[in-house]
Amino acid sequence: AAHKAEKIKKTAEELAAAIGETVLEIPAKVGESGKIFGRVTNIQIAEALRVKGFEVDRKKIAIDTDVKTIGEYSATLDLHKEVKHKVKFVVVAD
């Protein structure tokens, strides 16, 4: 069991290293004032990661701040109980 747990942790660390400094681009519908319609969700971040070749369960993604305008933000990926990784994403006008 300890060996299996170590392997899961190692896999999470490798995923965090592979994602590294990757910056995701999240397109959103934007009004005239630069505010986005609706909001950016962990589902959109999971999809952007999938497009880049990384499988991360949306339930393991927490957006650090409320995203209401275009700009740069970050999210925390909870890949393992001991492995957390910050990923940057940029919200752009769709």
N, C-alpha and C positions, 0 to 999 in steps of 0.2 A: 504493500500500500504506500509506503514511504517513497519507493522508487517511482510509482505511478504519479504521486503528487509532485515529485521533483520534475518529472517529465512534463506535466501540465504547466508548471511554473516556467520551465525552460522554453516551452512553446510560446507562452505569453510574452516572455522577455524577447524572444526572437521576433515576434510580431511587432512589439513596441519599437525594436531597433529598425525593422524594415520600414515601418511607417515613418519613423524618425522625424524629420523636419517638413514632411509633406504638407503642403497648404492646399486645402480643398476649396473648390469654387462652387458656391451654392447660388443658382439663379433664383430670383424672386420677382414677382410682379411689384412694381414700384409706382407710387403716386407722384404727383408733381413736386411735392415737398421733400422727396427722398425717403419718405416712410414706406415700409413694405406693407402689402396687404396680407393679413393673416400673420403667421410667424414661422420662423425656421424651427423645425422639429428634429429630434434625434433620428427619425425615419429618413429625412433628407440627408443627414450626415452619414448614416449607415449606407445609403445608396451611393453617395459620392465616394465613400471608401471602397465599396464593391466595384465601382467603375475603375478605380485605381488598382484593383486586384487584392484588396484586403477584406476578409470576411469578419465583421464585428457585429455581434447581436445588438440590435437597437436598444435593448434593455440595459446594456452595459455602457451606454453613452449618456453623459450628463452635460448639457450646455451650461457654461459657467455664468452667463448673464442673459437677461431677457433681450432678444434680438428684435428690434423694431425699425431699424434703419439700415441702409447699405453701409458696409464697412467691414473691418476685420474683428473677428471674435475668436474665442477658444472654447474647446469642449474637453472634458476629461473622459478618457476611455478606461473603464474598470475591467482590465483584461484578466486579472487574478487578484486574490485578496492581498497579495504583496506586490502586485505590478499594476501601477496606474501610469497612464501616458497622456500628456496634453497634446492636442492636435489643433492647429490653427485652421480657421476657415474664413473665406471672404464672401460676403453676400454681395452679389452683383445684380444690376438691373437686367431683367429677362427681356 
